Amino acid sequence: MLTSYTEANELASSPVEVGRLLDRLRASPPRNLQGISWFRLPTTTDQRAWTYATWQAVMAGARNLGDASPDLIPGERPGLFDVAVRNTSPMDTEVPT
């Protein structure tokens, strides 16, 4: 019997977390580890993939990626503001809470 589901989960990989994993693997590689393959290279049309700059930085060992900072933009009415988060780095970053 085929059952349909209405719930979906999207998996994402954090550049910082992947970098930490790479650090651990390099520091203490499992026996017979031959190398590390990346299964999802960045493309210009895939909006879920990291940018090429981020991928290069993670592979090179960078761990402090991106520079996100919030900006308050005055709204149409006094006392109302829009919040915009800008990343001034060429690398991806996570949105601050």
GILINZI-V774543 format. One record per residue. N is the residue number from 1. SS is DSSP state (H for helix, E for strand, C for the rest). D_FIRST is the distance of its C-alpha to the first C-alpha in Angstrom with 1 decimal. Layout:
{{N SS D_FIRST} {N SS D_FIRST}}
This chain:
{{1 C 0.0} {2 C 3.8} {3 C 6.4} {4 C 9.9} {5 C 13.0} {6 C 16.5} {7 C 18.4} {8 C 20.0} {9 C 22.7} {10 C 25.5} {11 C 27.3} {12 C 31.0} {13 C 33.8} {14 C 37.1} {15 H 40.1} {16 H 42.0} {17 H 39.3} {18 H 38.8} {19 H 42.6} {20 H 42.8} {21 H 40.3} {22 H 42.4} {23 H 45.5} {24 H 44.2} {25 H 43.1} {26 H 46.5} {27 H 48.4} {28 C 46.7} {29 C 44.6} {30 C 42.3} {31 C 43.8} {32 C 43.3} {33 C 42.2} {34 C 43.2} {35 C 42.5} {36 C 40.1} {37 C 37.9} {38 C 36.8} {39 C 33.4} {40 C 33.9} {41 C 37.3} {42 C 38.4} {43 C 38.6} {44 C 40.3} {45 C 37.2} {46 C 34.7} {47 C 35.4} {48 C 33.4} {49 C 35.4} {50 C 38.7} {51 C 41.8} {52 H 43.7} {53 H 46.5} {54 H 44.2} {55 H 42.6} {56 H 46.2} {57 H 47.4} {58 H 44.6} {59 H 45.2} {60 H 49.0} {61 C 48.7} {62 C 49.1} {63 C 47.5} {64 C 48.9} {65 C 47.0} {66 C 47.6} {67 C 49.8} {68 E 48.1} {69 E 50.4} {70 E 49.9} {71 E 52.1} {72 E 52.9} {73 E 53.4} {74 E 55.3} {75 C 53.3} {76 C 54.6} {77 C 55.9} {78 C 58.2} {79 C 56.5} {80 C 53.1} {81 E 51.9} {82 E 49.0} {83 E 48.0} {84 E 47.5} {85 E 46.8} {86 E 48.6} {87 E 48.1} {88 C 51.6} {89 C 50.5} {90 C 49.1} {91 C 46.4} {92 C 43.2} {93 C 43.3} {94 C 41.3} {95 C 42.0} {96 C 44.2} {97 C 43.1}}
